[in-house]
Amino acid sequence: MFTATGSDWEQRAAALHLRTGLLIDGEWVQGSAEPLTPISPRDGRALPAISAASDADVDRAVRSARAAFDSGCWSQRAPRERGQALIAFAQKIHDNAEELALLISLEMGKPIREALQTEMRAVVNCFRWYGEAVDKVLDELPVTSPNSLALVTREPAGVVAAVVPWNFPLTMTAWKLAPALAVGNSVVLKPAENSSFSALRLAELALEAGIPAGVLNVTPGRGHEAGRALGEHNDVDVITFTGSPEVGRKFLTYSGLSNGKRVWPELGGKTASLVLPDADLERAVRATADGCFYNQGQMCTASSRLLVPRADRDRALEIAAEVARTTLPADPFEVTTSMGAIVSENQLRSIAGFVERADAEGAEIAAGGAERFDAVAGGSYFAPVVVGVTPENEVARREVFGPVLSVIAYDDLDDALAIANGTEYGLAAALWSNDLNAVHRVSRRIKAGVVWVNCFEEGDMTMPFGGVKGSGYGRDKSLHALEKFTDLKSTWIELS
């Protein structure tokens, strides 16, 4: 499929016109906070400084979104017309997919192949799906007496603030924007500090697709400035957030300190991949290792815990270590690369720290280590790690957000479920078995919002995505996501 080489992508990166301002009311403006100074993790080069939003800039963006909402230029359009605009937006994204993929690869180190074939495909599909779905969501007509008419309608909430992470910068953005826009809201988007270029270009394409000025505003900035300002703003009706538990809980506090706005948090995970004794061990272990190392392990659903029967523990370590040794980081601009750079030096040091502490706790390191990997000079690269640990080890309990797989032995099913459910998280899990009865019983006992059986990271836009427990309660994807961004209105009409 690809004909461009790494040097071709590098030349195209050098020629990129990078948007560096805030997008407010359809215009590029300069932020008044200290600019962001992004570094490309591919080779450590400094990228152009990006304007950062202050409290005043965020207020201006919210006021623009409110004015657009109140004008009805978007909120009062027929659902079919909004849907057509979103489909046109999806086509714009498709037509500019290579540029957007290159921006993602440049700013957060994702392999260009994955950025284009996986992320951009998901983004296009998301906007197109909601564009096609929105005019098919029906209101309710409750049965009443002949002298009355009752209506239950869903109306847009108003101004939505979307705060998104850097690991899948445009996929996560699409999961927030598409349903919020589909039902008529205006949005203020705060992208992650590491991935603002792709978000700004995406918003520019929204304007080109005919989405009115002010309906989508973008305010890059720091979490404690732009993010907090959105969380505390009294004219924001809904916050949708994906990120760490610590930051997500701050948004709940911001809501309580301001107008009590709804907060929809998705707060990370510690996915357990539970292999039952009858399963195909090699298939399960290889799929789990691939799921842990994909996107450099920087996924909230990364299958970072492999639970196997105690008799299979050593063999599982061997198989996983083999996958690790054949999945090594390389230049993200090379089209054959499947594992790219870690997003930043800080994140790399955090991952290495987990490995160092696991080693100090007596973990068996079967592959990799705490040392950085030399792929591209100046870049931030880290090779996959496989460790044999007990459930009590820190690396088996906390979210590493890096390519570190913990292999854990269990004694029986109750022990396995206690381990699988024994962290603060409850986002996703995988279950491997050929016994349909066991699959049904065990999947119901796993405390997670998503359970994959004999597969990993499968699904489509029809299925909701989100967690339980410390992973939050927000739900992205599917028609259920529309509920986050609408208000129910009950209207009773007396006809007599």
N, C-alpha and C positions, 0 to 999 in steps of 0.2 A: 504493500500500500504506500509506503514512504519511499520517496526518491531523494529527498533532501538529506544532506550529511550534517554532521555536527558543526562543521565550519560554515555551512549554509545558514543554519539556525543562528550561529553566532553573528554572522553578518547582518541577518535580519534583526537581531536584538539590538545591534549597534545603530540601526536605522530607525528604531521605534520612536514614535512621537508619544512621549509619556505625559499623561495628564497629571498635574500636580496641585491643582486647586481644589476648593470645595465646590460642589455643584448645588446651588440653591436657587430655586425658582427658575430653573432653566439656564442659569448663567454661571460662568466660572468666576469665583471670587477667592480672595486670599483670606486665609484664616489668621486670627490674631494671637493664637497660642504659639509656643516655640515649635518650629517645623520638625517633622519626623525626618530622620536620617537613615533610610533603609539601606541594608547591605545585602547583596545577592549571596546566598549560601553556596551557589555553584562555585564561585571562585573568590569570594571575599571582596569583590569590587564594590565601591560606594555607588549607589544609585542616586538619581536626582532627589533633592529634598522635597518633601510633600507638605503642603499647608496643613496645619492642624487646627481643629476647631476649639474655641474657647466656649465658656458659658454663653457669651453674647452671640457667637456664631450659631450655636445649637438653638438658641432662642429664635434667631432669624429663620433657621431652617424649619423649626416647628411652626412658626407663624406662617411661613410660606405653604407648608402642608395643610394647615388649617384653612387658610384662605382658598386654596384649591379645592379642598373638600366642601367647604360651604358654598362655593360657587356652583357646584353641581356639574362642572365640566367633565368630571370622571364619575363621581359618586352617583349622579343621576342618569348616567347613560344606561341604555338598555343592556342587560347582561350579555346579550348576543354581540352588541357592539364592543363591549369591553373584551369579550372573548376573541373577537376578530383582531383587536389591537394586540392582544397577547400572542396570538398566533403569528402576526406580522413581526412582533418582537422576537419570537423564536426563530423566524426565518432570518432576521438580521443577525442574530447570534450565530446561526449556522453558517451564514455567508462570511462571517468574520471569525470563525472558530480558530483558525490557525494563529491569528494575532492574539486572541484571548489566551489560547493555550501557551503561547510563547511568554506572555506576561506572567502567567501562573508559574511556569518553569523558572523564569528569571527571578521572581520575587520569593518563592518558597522552596525551590529545589526539586519539584516534582519532575520525573522523567517526561520529556516532551511527548512520548508515545502515549503515556497514561493520561496526560493532561488533555490530549486531543481525542484519543479514542474512547476514553472512559468518562472523564469529567465533562467535557464539552457535549458529548452525546447525552449525558444525564441532564445537563442544564437545558438544552434544546427540548428534550422530551418533557421536562417538567413544565416549562411555560406553555408548550403546545397542549399538554394534557389538561391543565387548568383552563386554558382558553377554550378547549372543546367541551369541558364539563360544566362550566359555570351557568349556562342557560338551561341546564337540565336538572338543577337543584330546585325542588318545588317547595312552595310554602304549604301551610296546612289550612284546612277548612273543617274545623270540628263540627260534629253533628250537634245541633241545638234544636230548640223548639221552632215551629213554623214562623213565629213572630220575631225571631232573632237571627242575626248573622254574626258568626264568630270567625275571626281571622287570626292566624298565628304567622307572622312574617319575620324573616331574618333581614336585618338591616346592617350596613357597615358600621363598625365601631367608631371610626373617625380617623384619628392620627395614630399610626402604628410606628413604633421604633423597633428596628431590627438590628441586633448586635450579633455579629457573626464571627466565626473563628477563621484561622488561616489554613487549616489542614486540607480542607476541600473548599477553597474560598468562594467559588462561584456555585458549586452544588448546594452548599448550605445557604447561600444567598438566594438561590432560586427557590429552595424549599420554603423560605420565609416570604419572599416577594410575591411569588406567583399566586398563592391563595389569598394573600392580603389584598393585592391589586384586583384580583378577579372579582371579589365581592364589593369593590368600590371604595376601599380605603385609600388614603394618602400615606406615604411612607417616608420616614427618615432612616437612612441606612448608615450605620457606623461599622465600616469594615475593620478587620484586625489591623494592627499597626504594621504587620509583616506583609500584608496583601491588599494594599489600597489601590495599586495601579489597575489591577484587573476589575475591581469594583467600579472605579471611576469610568473606565472605558465601557463597561456594561451599561451604566446609567446613560452615557452619551448615546448608545445604541437605542435605548428606550425612547429618548427624545426623537431620534430619527424614525422610529417605528410609529410615531404619532401619539405616544402617551404624553398628555399635556404637561407643560412646565409647572413645577410645584407639586405634582403628584408623586414624584420620586426625587428626593434630595439625598445627597451623600455628604457626610461630614466625617472625613478621616480625623483621627486624633487618638489621644491616649485614653486608656480606660478610666483612669481616675479623674480625667477632665471631661472629654466628650461623652464617654459612657455614663459617668455619674450625672452629668447635666441632663441627659435624656431620661435617666431613671428618676430624677427628682423633678422633672418639668411637670407642672400642673395641667398642661394642655396636651399631654401625651395620654392616650386612652389605653394602649396595649403595648407591652414590651415582650418581644420574642427573642430569646437568647439561647445560644449554644456556646458552651465553654466550660470552665472549671467550676467545681462546686463552690469554691470560695467566692468567686466573682458572682456566680448565679445567686447566692444567698444575699450578696450586697444589693442586688436589684430588688429582692423582696423587702429589704430594709428601706431602700429608696422609695418604694411604693408606699410603705407605711408612713414615711415621713412627708409624703406629698399628698396626692389625690387618691390614693388607694387603687391606682391603675392595676389592671390584670397583668400578671407576669407569667410567661410560659417558658420555664427553664428546661433545657436538656443539658445534663451536667456530667457527662463522661461515664466511663464504665470500666469493668475489669472482667471481660468475657471469659467464662469457663467453657472449655470444649470437653465435654464428658464422653469418654469412650467406654461403652459397656462391653462385657467380656465376649459377647458374640460378634462384635463388629469386626470389620476388616481393618486391622490395626494400622497397616502401612498406609492405606488410603486416608484414614482419619488423621494420622500424625502428619502426613505431608500436607494435607489441606489445612490443618491447624497452623502449621509452621508458615505456610504461604500467607494465611490470614493474619498472622502476627507480624510478618515482615513487610507486608504490602504497605505502600505509601510511607516507607521507612518506619513502620510501626506507629505512625502518627495518626491514629484513628481511635475514636472513642469506643468503637466496637472491636478493636484489634483482639484476636483470640490469643491473649497473652498467658492464659492458664490452661495447660493440657492435663486433664485428669485421667489416669489409666489404672487398671487393676495392678496391684503390687507386683504380680508375677510378670507383667509386661513392661515394667518401669525401665529396665536397662535397655531393652530393645527400642522402646520409644525414644529414649535419649539418643541412641545411635542414629535412628532414622531422622530425627529432628536436626541433629548435628550435621548430617549429610546435606540436608536442605540448606542449612545456614552456610555451609562452606561453598555451596554452589550458587548462592544468592548474595553477591557482593556489590557494593556501591560502585557506580561509574558515572561518567559525565552525563548529566541530565539531557544535554543537547544531542547526544548520540541516540539514534533511533532504536538501537538494540538494547538500550539500558532499561532494566526493569526496577532498579533501586537507585534512587538519586541521593540528594543531600538532605541532611537534617536542617530544619528551618533557620536555626541560628546557633551561634556559639554558646549562648546561655542554655539552650535546650540540649545541645550536645553534652555540656558539662553536667547537666541534671541527669541525663541517661547514664553517663559514665559513673556518676556517684552512686546510682542504684546498684550497678554491677560491682563496684568496689565494696560497698557495704554487704552485698550478698556474699562475696568472697570472704569477707571478714566474719560473717555469720556461719561459715562452714558449708556454703552451697557447693555442689559439684558443677564446675563449669565445663560443659562438654564441647562448646564451640564458642569462639570469639573471646573478647576480653574488654577491659575498660579503656583501651587505647583507641585514639582516633584512627581512621583509615585514610590512606593517601590515594585519592582518586583524581582530583584536580587540584593543582597548587592553589592554596589560599582558601579552599572550600571547607565546608563542615560535613564530614563524612564519618559514618560509624557502621561497622560491620555487624551483622546479626549475632546475637548471643543466645545460647541455650544453656539453661541452668537446671540442675536437679535440686529441688528444695522441698521443705515441709510447708504446710499451710500457714505456719506462723511467721515465716520469713517476710520481711518488709516487701521484697520484690513480688511476692505472691499476693499481697494484700492491697498495695497502692497502685494507682495508675501511673505507669512509667512514661507513656506516650513516646515510645521508642521501640526498636526491634529487639526486644528481650522476651524470650519465651521461657516460662517456668513450667517444668514438668513435675507433677505431683502424683504420688501413688496413693491409692485408697484401698481399703480392706473389703468393704461391702457396699451395697447400694445406699444404705442410710449414711454411711461414712462419706460416700461420694457427694450426696446431696448436701450434707452439712458443710463440706468444703466449698461446693459450688455456690451455696447461698451465704457463705461465711464472710462476705465483705460488705462494705457500706453500699456498694453499687448494685444496680439491678437493671442494666440497660439491655444486654443481649446475652445469649448463650447458644451453644451448639450441642447437639446430642447425636451420637453415632451408635446405631443398632439396626439389626435386621429383624428384630422382634417387634411387630406392630403393637402388640399388647403392652410391651415394655415402653415403647415410644410414647404411647398415649398416656400411660400412668406417670411416667417419669417427667415428661414435658410439663404436665400440670403441676408438678411439685417444684419445678424450678422457678425461682422468683426473678423474673426478667420480663421486660416488655416485648422482647422479640426472641423467639426460639427457632433456630434453624435445625432441621433434622437431615442427617446424611448430606449436608452441604454447608456452605458458609457464604454470607453476604449475598444471598439470593433474594429475589423479590422484584416488585415493580411498583409503579405509582399507585396501584390500587390498595396497597397495604400500608397502614399507619406505622410510623417509626417513632419510638420513644421508650422511656423506661419507667421504673418504679424505685422506691427507696431513695437512696442518695443520688440516683441518676436523674432525679426530677420527674416531672409529670407532663412536660410538653410533648405534643405529638405533631410530627411533620408528615407530609405526604398524605395521600388519599383524600376522600371527601371529608373525613373527620377534621382535617386541618382547617377547613373553612369555618368550623365552629369557633375557633380561637379568635377570629377576627370579625365576628358578627354579634349583634344583640338580638334577642328574641323580643318581639313586640306582640302583645295580645290586644286585639281590638274587638270590642263588643258593640254591635249595632242593633238597637232596638227598632224593629220594623212596624210595630203596632201603631 
